């Protein structure tokens, strides 16, 4: 597939590298110019481009930028064919993004993002730590293969996302419609807790919408006491401890 990725941070760059390793043609864009991106793009097997170029002549667009910046992409998809799959990996962190009233009032994050883009989206690759995405993938035959949730309204788009999740080394789990995607948002039991498919389905079912923001705030408070940012294993343990459900 031809895939454009907007966002060259930990998740976006790791996805670029993994997709490229599976034979896909990757274009990588960010707020940096293509020249500024060139060294990273070469490292991950991608072509450095502008955001406008990233959405042209592709099968999939992955948006992996800070949640608060999603409105900056308004209009970017106006001329993109409707069969191009748009994947949203972003998460809402009020401490970073500021308060967004609609989301604070309960609108699922990717429903809000979809409105900013003017496009249907599939929500996935948001509920996995970058370190796990980079190093935690295993073959389909692995008994303890970790899983990644996928939420969206279009069956064909979700099937494409499932293929990409599988190719990166994780078991795709259907998490329902985009309206259901709050089950995999920060503060929920499914969020960044590194679970098998069986346990991930249980975690999605246990999500408590009212409690999730409280869990997220508890995590932010705990992180504030750390002398340095926790390791991947420490973050997984914290999320498992604090992201309690019903």
C-alpha positions as CSV (number, residue, x, y, z in Angstrom):
1,X,0.0,0.0,0.0
2,X,0.9,3.6,-0.4
3,X,0.8,5.3,3.1
4,X,1.1,8.9,4.1
5,X,2.0,9.6,7.7
6,X,1.5,13.1,9.2
7,X,3.5,13.3,12.4
8,X,7.1,12.1,12.9
9,X,7.2,11.6,16.6
10,X,7.6,8.3,18.5
11,X,4.5,6.7,17.1
12,X,4.5,8.2,13.6
13,X,8.2,7.4,13.0
14,X,7.9,3.9,14.4
15,X,4.9,3.2,12.2
16,X,6.8,4.5,9.2
17,X,9.6,2.1,9.9
18,X,7.4,-0.9,10.5
19,X,5.2,-0.3,7.5
20,X,8.2,0.2,5.3
21,X,9.7,-3.0,6.5
22,X,6.5,-4.8,5.3
23,X,7.0,-3.5,1.8
24,X,4.7,-0.4,1.9
25,X,5.6,2.9,0.2
26,X,5.8,5.5,2.9
27,X,5.6,9.3,2.8
28,X,6.4,11.1,6.1
29,X,5.4,14.6,6.9
30,X,5.5,16.8,10.0
31,X,5.8,20.5,11.0
32,X,9.4,20.2,9.9
33,X,10.3,20.8,6.3
34,X,11.2,17.8,4.1
35,X,14.8,18.8,4.3
36,X,14.7,18.9,8.1
37,X,13.0,15.5,8.0
38,X,15.3,13.9,5.5
39,X,17.7,12.1,7.9
40,X,14.9,10.6,10.0
41,X,12.9,9.6,6.8
42,X,15.9,7.8,5.4
43,X,16.4,6.0,8.7
44,X,12.8,4.7,8.7
45,X,12.5,4.0,5.0
46,X,10.2,6.9,4.1
47,X,10.1,9.8,1.7
48,X,10.1,13.2,3.4
49,X,7.3,15.4,2.2
50,X,4.9,18.2,3.2
51,X,1.5,17.4,4.8
52,X,-0.2,18.4,1.5
53,X,2.0,15.9,-0.4
54,X,1.4,13.2,2.3
55,X,-2.3,12.9,1.4
56,X,-1.9,12.7,-2.4
57,X,-1.9,9.4,-4.3
58,X,-2.1,7.2,-1.2
59,X,-4.3,4.4,0.1
60,X,-4.0,5.3,3.7
61,X,-3.2,8.4,5.7
62,X,-2.1,8.1,9.3
63,X,-2.5,11.2,11.5
64,X,-0.1,11.0,14.5
65,X,0.2,14.6,15.9
66,X,-0.7,16.1,19.2
67,X,-4.5,16.1,19.7
68,X,-4.7,19.9,20.0
69,X,-3.2,20.3,16.6
70,X,-5.8,18.2,14.7
71,X,-7.8,21.3,13.7
72,X,-4.8,22.5,11.8
73,X,-5.5,19.8,9.3
74,X,-9.0,21.2,8.5
75,X,-9.3,21.3,4.7
76,X,-6.3,19.0,4.1
77,X,-8.6,16.1,3.0
78,X,-11.0,18.1,0.9
79,X,-9.7,16.6,-2.4
80,X,-8.7,13.2,-1.0
81,X,-10.8,10.4,-2.5
82,X,-13.4,9.0,-0.1
83,X,-11.9,5.5,-0.3
84,X,-8.6,6.6,1.3
85,X,-8.5,5.3,4.9
86,X,-7.7,7.9,7.5
87,X,-6.3,6.5,10.8
88,X,-6.2,8.7,13.9
89,X,-3.6,7.7,16.6
90,X,-4.0,10.8,18.7
91,X,-5.0,11.1,22.4
92,X,-6.4,14.0,24.4
93,X,-4.2,15.1,27.3
94,X,-5.6,18.3,28.8
95,X,-2.3,19.0,30.6
96,X,-0.7,19.3,27.1
97,X,-3.7,20.1,24.8
98,X,-5.5,22.6,27.1
99,X,-9.2,22.0,27.8
100,X,-11.5,21.2,24.8
101,X,-15.1,21.7,26.0
102,X,-16.7,19.2,23.6
103,X,-14.3,16.4,24.7
104,X,-14.5,17.3,28.3
105,X,-18.3,17.0,28.0
106,X,-18.0,13.5,26.7
107,X,-17.6,13.5,23.0
108,X,-15.2,10.7,22.0
109,X,-11.9,12.0,21.0
110,X,-11.8,10.6,17.5
111,X,-15.4,11.7,16.8
112,X,-14.1,15.2,17.6
113,X,-11.0,14.6,15.4
114,X,-13.1,13.3,12.6
115,X,-15.1,16.5,12.6
116,X,-11.9,18.6,12.5
117,X,-10.7,16.6,9.5
118,X,-14.1,16.6,7.8
119,X,-13.5,12.8,7.2
120,X,-14.4,9.5,8.8
121,X,-11.5,8.0,10.7
122,X,-10.4,4.8,12.2
123,X,-9.1,5.0,15.7
124,X,-6.1,2.7,16.3
125,X,-2.4,2.7,17.4
126,X,-3.4,5.2,20.1
127,X,-3.6,2.7,22.9
128,X,-0.1,1.3,22.7
129,X,3.1,2.8,24.2
130,X,5.8,3.7,21.6
131,X,8.3,1.4,23.2
132,X,5.9,-1.5,23.0
133,X,5.0,-0.7,19.4
134,X,8.7,-0.6,18.5
135,X,9.8,-3.8,20.3
136,X,6.7,-5.8,21.4
137,X,5.5,-7.2,18.1
138,X,5.4,-11.0,17.7
139,X,4.3,-13.5,15.0
140,X,0.6,-14.5,14.7
141,X,1.5,-17.9,16.1
142,X,2.7,-16.4,19.5
143,X,0.4,-17.5,22.3
144,X,0.9,-14.3,24.2
145,X,0.7,-11.9,21.3
146,X,-0.3,-8.4,22.4
147,X,-3.4,-6.8,20.9
148,X,-4.3,-3.4,19.6
149,X,-7.9,-2.1,19.5
150,X,-9.5,-0.7,16.4
151,X,-12.7,1.4,16.3
152,X,-14.5,2.9,13.3
153,X,-17.7,2.9,11.3
154,X,-16.5,1.7,7.9
155,X,-15.9,-2.1,7.6
156,X,-13.5,-1.8,4.7
157,X,-11.5,0.9,6.4
158,X,-11.3,-1.2,9.6
159,X,-10.2,-4.2,7.6
160,X,-7.3,-2.2,6.2
161,X,-6.4,-1.0,9.7
162,X,-6.5,-4.6,10.9
163,X,-4.1,-5.7,8.2
164,X,-1.6,-2.9,9.2
165,X,-1.9,-3.8,13.0
166,X,-1.3,-7.4,12.2
167,X,1.7,-6.6,10.0
168,X,3.3,-4.6,12.8
169,X,3.2,-7.7,15.0
170,X,0.0,-7.2,17.1
171,X,-3.4,-8.9,17.2
172,X,-6.1,-6.6,15.9
173,X,-9.2,-6.4,18.1
174,X,-12.5,-4.8,16.8
175,X,-13.5,-2.3,19.4
176,X,-16.7,-1.2,17.8
177,X,-17.9,2.0,16.2
178,X,-16.1,5.4,16.4
179,X,-18.7,6.4,19.0
180,X,-17.4,3.4,21.1
181,X,-13.8,4.5,20.8
182,X,-13.8,6.1,24.2
183,X,-13.3,2.6,25.5
184,X,-9.7,2.8,24.4
185,X,-9.0,6.4,25.4
186,X,-6.5,7.5,28.1
187,X,-7.6,6.4,31.6
188,X,-9.4,3.3,30.5
189,X,-8.3,-0.3,31.2
190,X,-7.5,-0.9,27.6
191,X,-5.2,2.1,27.3
192,X,-1.5,1.3,27.1
193,X,-1.7,-1.8,29.3
194,X,-0.2,-4.3,26.9
195,X,-2.8,-7.0,26.9
196,X,-3.5,-10.1,24.8
197,X,-6.6,-10.2,22.7
198,X,-8.7,-12.1,25.3
199,X,-7.7,-9.6,28.1
200,X,-8.1,-6.6,25.8
201,X,-11.7,-7.5,25.1
202,X,-12.4,-7.8,28.8
203,X,-10.7,-4.4,29.4
204,X,-12.7,-2.7,26.7
205,X,-15.9,-4.0,28.3
206,X,-14.8,-2.8,31.7
207,X,-14.3,0.8,30.6
208,X,-15.9,3.5,32.8
209,X,-16.4,6.8,30.9
210,X,-16.9,8.9,34.0
211,X,-13.9,7.4,35.8
212,X,-11.4,7.6,32.9
213,X,-10.5,11.3,33.3
214,X,-10.0,10.7,37.0
215,X,-7.6,7.9,36.2
216,X,-5.7,10.0,33.8
217,X,-5.3,12.8,36.3
218,X,-4.1,10.2,38.8
219,X,-1.5,9.1,36.3
220,X,-0.4,12.7,35.7
221,X,-0.1,13.3,39.4
222,X,2.0,10.1,39.8
223,X,4.3,11.1,36.9
224,X,4.9,14.4,38.5
225,X,6.7,12.7,41.4
226,X,9.1,10.7,39.1
227,X,12.6,12.1,38.9
228,X,12.8,11.0,35.3
229,X,10.2,9.8,32.7
230,X,9.4,6.1,33.4
231,X,10.6,3.3,31.3
232,X,8.2,1.4,29.0
233,X,7.8,-1.3,31.6
234,X,7.2,1.2,34.4
235,X,4.6,3.0,32.3
236,X,2.8,-0.2,31.5
237,X,2.7,-1.1,35.2
238,X,1.4,2.4,36.1
239,X,-1.4,2.2,33.5
240,X,-2.4,-1.2,34.7
241,X,-2.5,0.0,38.3
242,X,-4.4,3.3,37.7
243,X,-6.6,2.7,34.6
244,X,-9.3,1.0,36.5
245,X,-12.7,0.4,35.1
246,X,-16.1,-0.4,36.4
